[in-house]
Amino acid sequence: MKTQEQEAPAAAVDPMEHLCQALFSTEEGAKKKAARQTAGAMTQRPWPQLPSRFRSAIRSDIGRLLDGGKARAQILEAGYSAGIVNQALRDLGRSVA
């Protein structure tokens, strides 16, 4: 029988870090799609209140999509919400049709 001291602490896993890693990743896949959908669902929190690293990951991913020739509609289809896309584009100093 294990005691609490012997078990790995569950609190050591940071779900926000997993989202950031998925968004920073250059590989497309299920993890990235899920991370985009999670980010898109965070519209109830104002953009400035999102963690800085998470905002950076979103900007990085959206910037990569734009550099890959994706239109705004395709970025929305990728899982992001319009509010998140608008804020990221504003931060990046870019606009897209």
N, C-alpha and C positions, 0 to 999 in steps of 0.2 A: 504494500500500500504506500502510495506516494504522499508526502506531506506538501504543503503549499510551497515550502522552500525549494523542493526538488522539481517542481513543475516550471516550465518556461513561462515567464510573465506574459500574459496575453496583451497587456497594455503597451508592451514595447512595440507592437505593430502599429504603424501610423497609416491609416487608410488614405490620408491626403497625400502622403509620399508615394504610395502606389499609383494614385491618379496622376501625379506629376511625372513619375517615371514613364507611365504609359503614354502621356501626351508628348513628352520630350523624345520618345522613341521615334526613329525614322521608319520602323516597320509598321505596316498596316495589319490589322487583325482584330479579333474579337475583344481583346483587352482595350485597344485604342478606341474602338466603337463604343464600348461600355463607358470608358472614361469621358468621351465626348458627350454622351447622353447624360452622364452625371453632372458634368459641367453645365450643360444646357438646362438642366433642371434647377440649377442654383440661382435662378432669376429672382427669387424672393429676397436674396441678400444683395445689397448694393455692391457694385463692382469694387469700390475702395475697401470694403470690409472683407473681401476674399483674401486669403493669405497671399502674400507677395509672390512666393514661389509658384503657387497655383496660377496666378495671373500670368506670370512669365511663361509657364508651360503652355497655357492657352494661346498666348500671343505667338509663341514659337510654332505651335502646331498650325494655327491659322495662317501665319506667314508662310509656312512650308506649303500649305494647300494653295495659297495664292501664287507662290512661285512655281507651283506645278501646273498652273493654268486653270485652276478651279474657279468657277464663278461663285458669286454669293449664294445663289440657290443651291449649288452643289455642296457648299460648306454647311448650309442649313440641313441638307439631306444627310450629311455626315453625322449629325446628331447635336450640333450646337443650336442654341436658341438665338433668335434675332437680337435680343438684348445683349447677349454675350458677344456675338459677332460684331455688333455696332461698337461696343466698348473697346474690343480688341483692335478693330480697325482704326478707331480714333487714337488709341495709344500708339499704334504703329505708324500713324500719319498717312494712312492709305485709304483709298476708297475703291469700291468695286461695284460693278453694275449688278 
